Amino acid sequence: MTLQHVDILFQLIVFLFAISIHESAHAWMANRRGDPTARMLGRVTLNPIKHIDPIGTVLLPLIAAYSHFPMIGWAKPTPVDPRNFKSPVMDDILTSVAGPVSNFVVAICALLLLLLIKLSTPLGRQIVFGIPYGIISPEMNSVLVPLSLLLYELMRINIILGVFNLIPVPPLDGSHVLRHFLSASALRVYDTIGIFALMALVFLGGGLLGRLIFPVIGIFNDILLRI
């Protein structure tokens, strides 16, 4: 198995973990805000089987891995009953943003661990510095190579999912913020065209997605390389 194959395997593993923590965060926050629906259905868990969506969790990531496209997808939506919220608008917003926030928290933790490896030894610095540029040598006989690669994919994919889910297109998490500022008639149109807009964004809007996602990855890379 080549280093490239290992990287693809790491991407798939990290993606499953990232969507699991994302959906678990939704379920945990909803329960904290008064709605136990998702918790009672066992969605406060890192077990990816509980969160798998056939298209967003299986088909799309496989297509992304095969085509070398950023690992984008989604999980089975976390069930939420807003009637259980004490403050329906604020609690819905908090529950929605909890998912992307959890992804950014994981990305920051991965960044800190990469910095620790980079600052620990000269070899660690060489490995971590080379990962963003794709110049890791498979001849480097060190456990730090796969470990650093896994941490970098953990950082990168969680950034991708965090940014992607904040886009205000139904049913992505960002739409749950915007929808509270729309009139009833506008909301009906918004929800109706949402899934079509999402499909167009995923399959036709690669350039737009890149302009949203790559600058954030660039910020993390700058921190990683400059410190």
N, C-alpha and C positions, 0 to 999 in steps of 0.2 A: 504493500500500500504506500503510495507516494504521499508527500507532504500536502499536495493539493487535495488528494482524496481525504486525508485526515481533516483538512480545513472544511471541506464540504460536510463531513460527518459532524464536526463540531458545530457548524452552522445549524444543522437540523436539530441537534441536541439542545443548543442554546435557544433556538426558536421555541421549542416545546416548553422549555423552562420559562421563557419570557412571557408567553401567553398564559401560562399557568399562574405565575405571580400576578400578572395583570388582572385576570379574572378573579383570582382570590382576593385581591385588593378591593375590587368592586363589591364582592360579596361581604367582605369584612366591614367595609364602610357602611354599606346598606344596613347591616345588622346593628352597627353602632348608632345609626340614625333612626332605628326603630323598626326596620323591616327585616324579619328573620327568614324570609322566603328562601333566599339563596343558601343561607346557612343550613336550613332544614333539608335542602336538597343535596347537601354535601359538597357545595361549591367553594367552601373555604378550605382549599386543599391545593397542594402542588402536584397532585397526581394528574398528568395531562389527559388521561382517558376521560376524566370528568368534564373536560373543556373542549374536546375535539369537535370541530366542524368539518365535514367531509371536503368542502371546497376550500375554505379559508385556512384550515390547519394541515390538510394533506395535499390536495392538488396544487394549489398556488405555490406553496413552498418548494415542492418538487420541480415545478416549472421554473421557479426562480433559481434553484440550485443548478438546473441543467443549462439554463440560458445565461448564467452568471449575472442575473439581475439581483438587486438588493432583496434580502429576505423579508418580504412583506406578506402579511396575511392577517387572519383574525380567528378567534375562537368562537365557540357556541356562546351566544349572548347570555349574560348573567341575568336571571329572572329577578325583576324588581317590581314590587307593588307600591307605588307612591302613596296609596291611601294610608299606608302605615307610617308615613313620615309626619313628624310634628310640624316641620316647616317644609312643605312640599317642594318649593322652588330651590331653596338653599340646599336642602338635603339631597335633592336630585343632582344638583351641580357638584356637590362634594363627592357623592357616590360615583359620578361619571369621571371626574378628574383624578380620582384615586388610582385608577388603572394606569394612565400615562405617568403619573407621579411615581408610582412604584417602579416603573421601567427606568426612569431617570435616576432614582435612588440606586438601583442595581448597577446602572452604567457608571455612576460616580464611584461606587465601591470597587468595581472592576478597574477603573482608572487608578484609584489609589493603590491597589495591589500591583498593578503594572509599574507604577512609579517606585514602589518598594523593591520590586525585582530589578528595575533599571538602576537604582541607586545602591543596590547591595554589592554587586560585583562588576568588573569590567565586561565579562561575558554577558551578564544580564543587560547591561547598557547596550551592547552591540545587538543583542537579540531584539530587545524592545524597540530600539531605534529603527531596526530594519523592517519590522512588521508592517507599518503603514505604507511603506514603499514596495512591499512584496519582495524583499531581497533576503529572506531568511534562507540560509544554506542548510540543506538536509544533512550535510556532513557534520554539522554542529552536534556533537554527541553529548547532549545535556537534556535533562528532564525539564529544564527551563524553556526549551523550544516549544513542546506541545502545551505546557502550562501557560506560557505567555500568549500563544496562539489562541487557546481557549478563552483566556481572559479578554483578549482583544475582541474576539467575536461576541463575547458576553457584553462588552461595552457597546460595540457597534450595533448589534441587532436590537438591543434594548433602546438605543437612541432612535433607530429607525421606527420601531413600533410606537415609542412614545410620541414622536413627531407625527407619524401617520395617523394615530388615533385622535390627535388634537385637531385635525382638519374638520371644519364644520360641515361635513356632508353626512346625512343620515345613512346608516345608523351609527356612525363613528361617534366617539365620546364627545368630540367638540360640538356636535350638533345639539347635545343636551344642554349646552350653555346658550347657544344662539336661539333655540326654539322658544325659550321663555320670553324673548323680546319680540316675537312675531304675533300678528293678529291671527284669529281663528282661520280666516280664509287663506292667508299666506301660509299658515302652518299645514293646512291640508295639501296644498301644492308642494310644499317643501318635503313632506313625508312621501308623497306620491312619486316624485322624481328622484328621491334619495337613492334608491338602490341602483337606478340607471346611471345616475351621476357617479356613484361609487365604482361601478363597473367601468365606466368611461375613464375615470381617474386612474384605475389600476392598469387597464389594458391599453389605454391610449395616451395617458397623461404622464408618461415616463419623464419627459423633460421638466414638467411642473413639479412632480414629486422630487426629482433631483434637486431643483432649486430650493425646495423646502427642507430637505433632509441633509444634503451634503454640507451646507454651511454649519450645521450643528455638529456633525461629525468632525468638521474642520476645527471647530473650537476645542473639542476634546483632544484631537491630534496635536494641536498647537501646545496645549498644556503638557501633553505626554512628551513631546519632543523638546520643549524649551526648558523644562525643569531638570 
